[in-house]
């Protein structure tokens, strides 16, 4: 993510003025006021994923207002999902008043006046309303309503997605960023359609991508279970094993290969980690679903061209420990 604002770069009132200018340019026109005359402190990181913008923000106690006048000045006709990470966020829009805490989320519309009173940190996801399958008149039912961010169809997946995007240090290609934006839109559509009880309006291809995200998230959380099987994964998602295989084939992947590759990659990372140099290799292997050392050694050698002990020795014996074998 790119940091586009930091109050440490400004003095006194200049920080609030610069924050207001940044919000007008990168989000939408809004008015801000610090509480009790305090000096504003905060920062703003953002990443553009195609038509989706994901932001990570922090702010001292501040009130935010979007008025009919500011809407007339500029309306991107977008929706914004706000997920507080720290501190309470009080939101008023569409005649509703909602207190949103960490672990929850709230939806705001750029086309309706709103006010907020907040302090702390939050993750924001903004995208054009036209990209959602459900119409604006239906979405209005959810504006300023407190929604769970850790349960329900897609809720936890969306929260996990936003958490990863905001902390991931990977250098994405433009194509990767477009794919990430598509995934975010699919998850947001699934969450909103679920709360609107209009899942049938979500396109079939979007539902398939969300199902794929659910399945891969399930696999990731159960990699340490040596008994994890294709049948178990399919049963957990109420689909047949044939449907599961077709789902992965549509993404150019194999269920078994995906499980194996993720397990081995977790092991590779830990073998390359100086902080875990004293953890026995067999313990690392067992942690990620390989209870039999011989099976792990054979699979690891096939994947990385070296026995685990040799890989660890080379990875930890050179500057920049943790690099990939052969780099």
C-alpha positions in Angstrom: 0.0 0.0 0.0 1.1 3.6 -0.6 1.0 6.2 2.2 -0.6 9.3 0.8 -1.0 11.2 4.1 0.8 11.5 7.4 0.0 14.2 9.9 3.7 14.2 11.0 4.5 16.0 7.8 2.4 19.1 8.8 2.2 21.6 11.6 -0.9 22.4 13.6 -4.0 23.2 11.6 -2.2 22.4 8.4 -2.6 18.7 9.1 -6.4 18.9 9.1 -6.4 21.0 6.0 -4.2 18.5 4.2 -6.3 15.6 5.4 -9.5 17.3 4.0 -7.8 17.9 0.6 -6.6 14.3 0.5 -10.1 13.0 1.3 -11.6 15.2 -1.4 -9.2 13.9 -4.0 -9.0 10.2 -3.1 -12.4 9.4 -1.6 -15.1 12.0 -1.8 -15.7 15.6 -0.6 -16.3 15.7 3.1 -15.9 18.2 6.0 -13.9 17.4 9.1 -13.7 18.8 12.6 -11.4 17.8 15.4 -13.1 17.5 18.8 -12.3 20.0 21.5 -9.9 21.9 19.4 -7.2 19.2 19.5 -4.6 19.0 16.8 -5.4 16.4 14.2 -3.2 13.3 14.0 -3.5 10.4 11.6 -2.3 8.7 8.5 -3.8 7.2 5.3 -2.5 4.3 3.2 -4.3 3.2 0.0 -4.1 0.7 -2.8 -6.1 0.7 -6.1 -7.2 -2.7 -7.2 -8.9 -1.9 -10.5 -12.2 -0.1 -9.7 -11.8 -1.1 -6.0 -9.9 1.1 -3.6 -8.7 -0.4 -0.3 -7.4 1.9 2.4 -5.9 1.6 5.9 -6.5 4.7 8.0 -5.8 6.1 11.5 -7.1 9.2 13.1 -7.5 11.1 16.4 -11.0 12.0 17.6 -12.7 13.6 14.6 -16.2 14.3 13.2 -16.9 13.8 9.5 -19.8 15.3 7.5 -20.9 14.7 4.0 -23.7 17.3 3.2 -26.1 17.7 0.3 -23.9 20.5 -0.9 -20.7 18.3 -1.0 -22.8 15.6 -2.8 -23.7 18.2 -5.5 -20.0 19.1 -5.8 -19.0 15.5 -6.5 -20.7 12.2 -6.2 -18.7 9.1 -7.3 -21.8 7.0 -6.8 -19.9 4.6 -4.7 -20.3 2.4 -1.7 -17.8 2.3 1.2 -17.5 -0.6 3.6 -15.9 0.5 6.9 -14.3 -2.0 9.2 -13.0 -0.5 12.5 -9.8 -2.1 13.7 -9.5 0.0 16.9 -11.8 2.4 18.6 -15.5 3.1 18.3 -17.1 4.5 15.1 -20.5 6.2 15.4 -22.3 6.6 12.0 -25.4 8.4 11.0 -27.0 8.0 7.5 -30.4 7.3 5.9 -32.1 8.1 9.2 -30.1 5.5 11.1 -27.6 5.9 13.9 -25.1 3.0 14.5 -22.2 2.4 16.8 -19.7 0.1 15.0 -16.9 -1.7 17.0 -13.9 -3.7 15.9 -15.0 -7.0 14.4 -18.0 -5.4 12.7 -18.6 -3.5 9.5 -20.9 -0.8 8.2 -21.9 0.3 4.7 -22.0 4.0 3.6 -23.3 5.5 0.4 -21.6 8.5 -1.3 -25.0 9.6 -2.6 -26.6 10.2 0.8 -25.6 12.8 3.5 -23.9 11.2 6.5 -22.0 12.1 9.7 -19.5 10.1 11.7 -17.8 10.5 15.0 -14.8 8.2 15.3 -11.3 7.6 16.8 -8.8 4.9 16.1 -8.1 2.9 13.0 -10.1 1.3 10.2 -10.0 -0.4 6.9 -12.0 1.0 4.1 -13.2 -0.6 0.8 -14.7 1.7 -1.8 -16.2 0.7 -5.2 -18.8 1.9 -7.7 -22.4 0.8 -6.8 -22.9 0.0 -10.4 -20.6 -3.0 -10.1 -23.0 -4.7 -7.6 -25.7 -7.0 -8.9 -28.2 -5.7 -6.4 -29.8 -2.3 -7.2 -29.3 0.8 -5.2 -32.8 0.8 -3.8 -32.1 -2.5 -2.1 -28.6 -1.5 -0.9 -30.2 1.5 0.9 -31.7 -1.0 3.4 -28.2 -1.8 4.6 -26.7 1.7 4.8 -25.6 2.5 8.3 -26.6 -0.9 9.6 -24.1 -2.7 11.8 -23.1 -6.0 10.0 -21.0 -8.8 11.5 -17.5 -9.0 10.2 -16.5 -12.3 11.7 -19.4 -14.6 10.7 -22.0 -15.3 8.1 -21.7 -16.1 4.4 -18.7 -14.3 3.2 -18.3 -12.0 6.3 -15.2 -13.7 7.7 -13.8 -14.1 4.2 -14.2 -10.4 3.4 -12.6 -9.4 6.7 -9.7 -11.8 6.1 -9.3 -10.5 2.5 -9.2 -6.9 3.7 -6.8 -7.7 6.5 -4.4 -9.5 4.1 -4.5 -6.8 1.4 -3.6 -4.1 3.9 -0.6 -5.8 5.4 0.7 -7.9 2.5 4.1 -6.7 1.3 3.9 -8.6 -2.0 4.6 -6.6 -5.2 1.6 -7.3 -7.3 1.5 -7.0 -11.1 -1.3 -5.0 -12.7 -3.1 -8.2 -13.6 -2.8 -9.4 -10.0 -4.3 -6.2 -8.7 -7.2 -6.5 -11.1 -7.8 -10.1 -9.9 -7.7 -9.0 -6.3 -10.2 -6.3 -7.0 -12.5 -8.9 -8.6 -12.2 -11.1 -5.6 -13.0 -8.2 -3.3 -16.1 -7.3 -5.3 -17.3 -10.9 -5.3 -16.9 -11.1 -1.5 -18.6 -7.7 -0.9 -21.5 -8.7 -3.2 -21.9 -12.0 -1.4 -22.0 -10.4 2.0 -24.5 -7.7 1.0 -26.7 -10.1 -1.0 -26.8 -12.4 2.1 -28.0 -9.7 4.4 -30.5 -8.5 1.8 -31.7 -12.1 1.3 -31.1 -11.7 -2.4 -28.4 -14.3 -3.1 -30.1 -15.4 -6.3 -29.2 -12.0 -7.8 -25.5 -12.7 -7.5 -24.2 -14.0 -10.9 -23.2 -17.7 -11.1 -19.6 -16.9 -11.9 -19.3 -14.6 -8.9 -20.8 -17.3 -6.6 -18.3 -19.8 -7.9 -15.4 -17.4 -7.2 -16.7 -16.9 -3.7 -17.1 -20.6 -3.2 -13.5 -21.1 -4.3 -12.4 -18.5 -1.8 -14.3 -20.2 0.9 -12.8 -23.6 0.1 -9.2 -22.3 -0.2 -9.6 -20.5 3.1 -10.9 -23.7 4.7 -8.0 -25.7 3.4 -5.5 -23.0 4.7 -7.0 -23.2 8.2 -6.8 -27.0 8.2 -3.4 -27.6 6.7 -2.1 -28.9 10.0 -4.6 -31.8 10.0 -2.9 -34.8 8.5 -6.4 -36.4 7.9 -7.5 -33.5 5.6 -8.9 -35.1 2.5 -10.7 -34.1 -0.7 -13.8 -35.8 0.6 -13.6 -33.8 3.9 -13.2 -30.5 2.1 -16.2 -31.3 -0.2 -18.4 -32.4 2.7 -17.6 -29.2 4.7 -19.0 -27.1 1.8 -22.0 -29.4 1.0 -20.8 -30.2 -2.5 -19.7 -33.4 -4.2 -16.1 -34.3 -4.7 -16.7 -34.1 -8.4 -18.0 -30.5 -8.1 -15.0 -29.7 -5.9 -12.6 -31.0 -8.5 -14.4 -29.0 -11.3 -14.2 -25.9 -9.1 -10.4 -26.2 -8.8 -10.0 -27.1 -12.5 -11.8 -23.9 -13.5 -9.0 -22.1 -11.6 -6.2 -24.2 -13.2 -5.6 -26.0 -10.0 -5.9 -29.4 -8.3 -7.3 -29.9 -4.8 -4.7 -32.4 -3.7 -1.9 -30.5 -5.3 -3.1 -27.3 -3.7 -3.1 -28.9 -0.2 0.4 -30.4 -0.8 1.9 -27.2 -2.2 0.6 -25.0 0.7 1.8 -27.5 3.3 5.3 -27.6 1.8 5.4 -23.8 1.4 4.6 -23.4 5.1 7.3 -25.8 6.0 9.8 -24.1 3.6 9.1 -20.7 5.2 9.7 -22.1 8.7 12.9 -23.9 7.7 14.2 -20.6 6.3 13.2 -18.7 9.5 16.2 -17.9 11.7 13.8 -17.6 14.7 12.9 -21.3 14.3 16.4 -22.7 13.7 16.2 -24.7 16.9 12.7 -26.2 16.1 13.2 -29.8 15.0 12.4 -30.5 11.4 10.0 -33.3 12.3 8.1 -30.8 14.5 7.7 -28.4 11.7 6.6 -31.1 9.3 4.1 -32.5 11.8 2.7 -28.9 12.4 1.8 -28.7 8.7 0.3 -32.1 8.2 3.3 -34.5 7.8 3.4 -36.8 10.8 5.7 -39.2 9.1 9.2 -37.7 8.5 10.0 -40.0 5.6 6.9 -38.8 3.7 7.8 -35.2 4.4 11.4 -35.6 3.2 10.3 -37.3 0.0 7.7 -34.6 -0.8 10.0 -31.7 0.1 12.9 -33.1 -2.0 10.5 -33.5 -5.0 9.3 -29.9 -4.6 12.5 -28.1 -3.8 15.3 -30.3 -5.0 16.9 -30.8 -1.6 16.4 -32.6 1.6 14.8 -30.5 4.4 18.0 -30.5 6.5 20.2 -29.4 3.5 17.7 -26.7 2.5 17.6 -25.3 6.1 21.4 -25.4 6.4 21.9 -23.4 3.1 19.1 -21.0 3.8 20.3 -20.1 7.3 24.0 -20.0 6.4 24.0 -16.9 4.2 23.1 -13.2 4.4 19.4 -12.6 4.0 18.4 -15.9 5.6 15.0 -17.0 4.4 15.6 -16.7 0.7 14.4 -19.5 -1.6 16.6 -22.4 -2.4 18.8 -21.8 -5.4 18.3 -18.0 -5.6 
